[in-house]
Amino acid sequence: KYCFLTNLEKEIFIELVYNKIVERTSLEKNILNINPEVETHSLDSHLSRIRKKLQNIDFEFKIISKGKKIIFKN
């Protein structure tokens, strides 16, 4: 099984796979190019779409938002 990820979703996913725990601000700044002073839920929207797509293919790992960190966990 496979799923299509947008370029941004793929970059976020790859960062999580390699690092397991990533700061939200790092993803917002380095991948989404969001100014840290701007309040947005863009990252949450991307993570939600990634989770849904992975759930559709019975992907066994989880992406957890915990405070200021995003955790990739099995």
C-alpha positions as CSV (number, residue, x, y, z in Angstrom):
1,K,0.0,0.0,0.0
2,Y,1.0,3.6,-0.6
3,C,-0.3,7.1,-0.2
4,F,0.5,10.4,-1.9
5,L,2.1,13.1,0.3
6,T,2.5,16.7,-0.9
7,N,6.0,18.0,-0.9
8,L,5.6,19.8,2.4
9,E,4.0,16.7,4.0
10,K,6.9,14.6,2.7
11,E,9.5,17.0,4.1
12,I,7.7,17.0,7.5
13,F,7.4,13.2,7.5
14,I,11.1,12.7,6.6
15,E,12.2,15.0,9.3
16,L,10.1,13.1,11.9
17,V,11.4,9.7,10.7
18,Y,15.0,10.7,10.9
19,N,14.9,12.6,14.2
20,K,11.9,11.0,16.1
21,I,11.4,14.1,18.2
22,V,11.3,17.5,16.6
23,E,10.5,21.0,17.9
24,R,7.4,22.5,16.4
25,T,9.2,25.8,15.8
26,S,11.9,24.0,13.8
27,L,9.3,22.5,11.4
28,E,7.5,25.8,11.1
29,K,10.7,27.8,10.5
30,N,12.7,25.3,8.3
31,I,10.0,23.5,6.3
32,L,6.9,25.7,6.3
33,N,8.9,29.0,6.3
34,I,6.6,30.5,8.9
35,N,7.8,33.6,10.9
36,P,7.9,32.5,14.6
37,E,6.0,35.6,15.6
38,V,3.0,34.6,13.5
39,E,0.4,32.5,15.2
40,T,-0.9,29.8,12.8
41,H,-2.2,26.3,12.9
42,S,-0.7,25.4,9.5
43,L,1.6,22.7,11.0
44,D,-1.3,21.1,12.8
45,S,-3.3,20.9,9.5
46,H,-0.3,19.3,7.8
47,L,0.1,16.8,10.6
48,S,-3.6,15.9,10.6
49,R,-3.5,15.2,6.8
50,I,-0.4,13.1,7.2
51,R,-2.0,11.1,10.0
52,K,-5.1,10.5,8.0
53,K,-3.2,9.4,4.9
54,L,-1.0,7.0,6.9
55,Q,-4.1,5.6,8.7
56,N,-5.7,4.8,5.4
57,I,-2.7,2.5,4.5
58,D,-2.6,0.9,8.0
59,F,0.7,2.5,8.9
60,E,1.8,1.2,12.3
61,F,3.7,4.3,13.6
62,K,2.1,7.3,15.2
63,I,2.8,11.1,15.0
64,I,2.1,12.7,18.4
65,S,1.9,16.4,19.2
66,K,3.0,16.9,22.7
67,G,3.4,20.5,23.8
68,K,6.1,22.1,21.7
69,K,7.4,18.8,20.3
70,I,6.2,16.5,17.6
71,I,7.1,12.8,18.2
72,F,7.3,10.0,15.7
73,K,6.6,6.8,17.7
74,N,6.0,3.1,17.1
